[in-house]
Amino acid sequence: VEVEGDSQSEEEEVEEEDGDGVQDAHLPFNVMLTGYSLFERDSQDQKLDREFLRKWEWSHMIMDEAHALKNRNSHRTQRLRKLSMQCKRRIMLTGTPLQNDL
């Protein structure tokens, strides 16, 4: 699924399709892909995008390269945790289960 435009226009499009855009509204897509960079930066656009993602209750969150989340105190991990706590299932994948520099 490719979404074009800024997060403000994305939110308006979803509200048009789903009525008032409340958290239990039907998602206009089945799968959403995003990168970790959304959870790393403090720009206004990233904040709006994170708020957009929190509007719904997600059934699953699958996080690839989970070793990138090993620092519990990082901004990325803390922000991702806020979103993932409302998910029914959280799955973390990694091809690097052990540290490479041992």
C-alpha positions, 0 to 999 in steps of 0.5 A: 500500500502506498500512501502519498501526501503528508500525514494531514491529508492521509488523515483527512482521506481516512476520515472521509472513507471511515466516517469520524476516524475513531479508533475502532474504525475499519482500516482502509488497508490490510497491511501497513509497512513502515520503517524504524526511522518513523520512530527515531526522529522528533520532527513534526511530520514524524510526530503526526505520522505516529499519532496517525498510527495510534488511531487504530487498534492493530491486531499484529505488529511484526518487527524485522531486524529486532536486534536494532531494538535491543536498547530499551532506553532508546527513543526508537524503542520507547516510541515503538513500544507505545504503539505496540502495547495496543497490539494483540500480538507482537512478533520480533524477527532477527537474523542476528540472534547473537552479537556479531563481534564476539 
